[in-house]
């Protein structure tokens, strides 16, 4: 179950997307997510799916690996569908059985929200699969630098995000080990209702939180021992540099953005 969480894990392979500058991937992901939120028409979704498919193909990440990451939001997807089907009114009455009434508007909204969730999760996952935590830190710090005008420390924000992403696969492995140890002692995480499963998760969550706090404390001590006091005056071993590949990616992203806006305005 815990192995289904793949967000934050770097997938090592040589590809066009892996070679892009992290700033290009961060900005591209942000624009893609923004367009998915704003442009909510069928043609825009079709173009968005095609764009995501092209990026996944160029990243050389197996589709089954991408789909496996969706299992972590399966509960959210089910909750979204149920909420939209039973609490959204309007349009034609499709199902009328006892107290259950499902309208065409509810079905449409459920489908749209599922498409949005899948595109957003898979789109953001491509960035983390193809970018190392160090590259993400440098990329976020560079992208957020203009916020220094508002006295926002871009280095600290980037470091927090990088540590959070780095800890995801570590905590997943830790949770998997704890779960296997508890199952060896007779714990049951698979059977029973929702309430029983929630109670059975307590022996897993308590040691997991203890382990997370212990790792955080060790990390802070290690950073202090190495005289880390923020990013002021620090240099980069591998400075970020745009290449011709980034120009190609920027051109494709511009064409995609213009196409989506045109489809949204005129269709």
Secondary structure in CASP SS format (residue, H / E / C, confidence):
PFRMAT SS
TARGET T0000
AUTHOR 0000-0000-0000
METHOD secondary structure of the structure
MODEL  1
X C 1.00
X H 1.00
X H 1.00
X H 1.00
X C 1.00
X C 1.00
X C 1.00
X C 1.00
X C 1.00
X C 1.00
X C 1.00
X C 1.00
X C 1.00
X C 1.00
X C 1.00
X C 1.00
X C 1.00
X C 1.00
X C 1.00
X C 1.00
X C 1.00
X H 1.00
X H 1.00
X H 1.00
X H 1.00
X H 1.00
X H 1.00
X H 1.00
X H 1.00
X H 1.00
X H 1.00
X H 1.00
X H 1.00
X H 1.00
X H 1.00
X H 1.00
X H 1.00
X H 1.00
X C 1.00
X C 1.00
X C 1.00
X H 1.00
X H 1.00
X H 1.00
X H 1.00
X H 1.00
X H 1.00
X H 1.00
X H 1.00
X H 1.00
X H 1.00
X H 1.00
X H 1.00
X H 1.00
X H 1.00
X H 1.00
X H 1.00
X H 1.00
X H 1.00
X C 1.00
X C 1.00
X C 1.00
X H 1.00
X H 1.00
X H 1.00
X H 1.00
X H 1.00
X H 1.00
X H 1.00
X H 1.00
X H 1.00
X H 1.00
X H 1.00
X H 1.00
X H 1.00
X H 1.00
X H 1.00
X H 1.00
X H 1.00
X H 1.00
X H 1.00
X H 1.00
X H 1.00
X H 1.00
X H 1.00
X H 1.00
X H 1.00
X C 1.00
X C 1.00
X C 1.00
X C 1.00
X C 1.00
X E 1.00
X E 1.00
X E 1.00
X E 1.00
X E 1.00
X C 1.00
X C 1.00
X E 1.00
X E 1.00
X E 1.00
X E 1.00
X H 1.00
X H 1.00
X H 1.00
X H 1.00
X H 1.00
X H 1.00
X H 1.00
X H 1.00
X H 1.00
X H 1.00
X H 1.00
X H 1.00
X H 1.00
X H 1.00
X H 1.00
X H 1.00
X H 1.00
X H 1.00
X H 1.00
X H 1.00
X H 1.00
X H 1.00
X H 1.00
X H 1.00
X H 1.00
X H 1.00
X C 1.00
X C 1.00
X C 1.00
X H 1.00
X H 1.00
X H 1.00
X H 1.00
X H 1.00
X H 1.00
X H 1.00
X H 1.00
X H 1.00
X H 1.00
X H 1.00
X C 1.00
X H 1.00
X H 1.00
X H 1.00
X H 1.00
X H 1.00
X H 1.00
X C 1.00
X C 1.00
X C 1.00
X H 1.00
X H 1.00
X H 1.00
X H 1.00
X H 1.00
X H 1.00
X H 1.00
X H 1.00
X H 1.00
X H 1.00
X H 1.00
X H 1.00
X H 1.00
X H 1.00
X H 1.00
X H 1.00
X H 1.00
X H 1.00
X H 1.00
X H 1.00
X H 1.00
X H 1.00
X H 1.00
X H 1.00
X H 1.00
X H 1.00
X H 1.00
X H 1.00
X H 1.00
X H 1.00
X H 1.00
X C 1.00
X C 1.00
X C 1.00
X C 1.00
X C 1.00
X C 1.00
X C 1.00
X C 1.00
X C 1.00
X H 1.00
X H 1.00
X H 1.00
X H 1.00
X H 1.00
X H 1.00
X H 1.00
X C 1.00
X H 1.00
X H 1.00
X H 1.00
X H 1.00
X H 1.00
X H 1.00
X H 1.00
X H 1.00
X H 1.00
X H 1.00
X H 1.00
X H 1.00
X H 1.00
X H 1.00
X H 1.00
X H 1.00
X H 1.00
X H 1.00
X H 1.00
X H 1.00
X H 1.00
X H 1.00
X H 1.00
X H 1.00
X C 1.00
X C 1.00
X C 1.00
X C 1.00
X C 1.00
X C 1.00
X C 1.00
X C 1.00
X C 1.00
X C 1.00
X C 1.00
X C 1.00
X C 1.00
X C 1.00
X C 1.00
X C 1.00
X C 1.00
X C 1.00
X H 1.00
X H 1.00
X H 1.00
X H 1.00
X H 1.00
X H 1.00
X H 1.00
X H 1.00
X H 1.00
X H 1.00
X H 1.00
X H 1.00
X H 1.00
X H 1.00
X H 1.00
X H 1.00
X H 1.00
X H 1.00
X H 1.00
X H 1.00
X H 1.00
X H 1.00
X H 1.00
X C 1.00
END
